[in-house]
Amino acid sequence: QVQLVESGGGLVQAGGSLRLSCAASISIFSISTMSWYRQAPGKEREVVATVTGSGSTNYAEPVKGRFTISRDNAKNTVYLQMNSLKPEDTAVYYCSALRSMRRYWGQGTQVTVSS
């Protein structure tokens, strides 16, 4: 079992920044891929950014150049630095871990960007 706890969401004006954190209950050395997803009202959940155990990253097109995903293995934590936020970034953001072919989810954290 892997428990994930997100934090760092909130209300920010357009153009502002937020940093989300995801703390895992186990060593993330054993987790092959960690990701951030988001789900806006009335829309499907979508992947935002992914980081592998080797540090390779991948981003959804709408956030490229604005968001940065990183992992601190010593702290068992993954981060999502979000800059130049836009109202369309408003969503519940979920941390996800892929381990032994099973996907785990956090409870989500709300990000609201006002125009």
ABEGO torsion letter per residue (X at the ends): XBBBBBBGBEBBBBGBBBBBBBBBABBAAABABBBBBBBBBGBBBBBABBBBAAGBBBBBAAABGABBBBBBAAAGBBBBBBBGBBAAABBBBBBBBBBGGBBBBBAEBBBBBBX
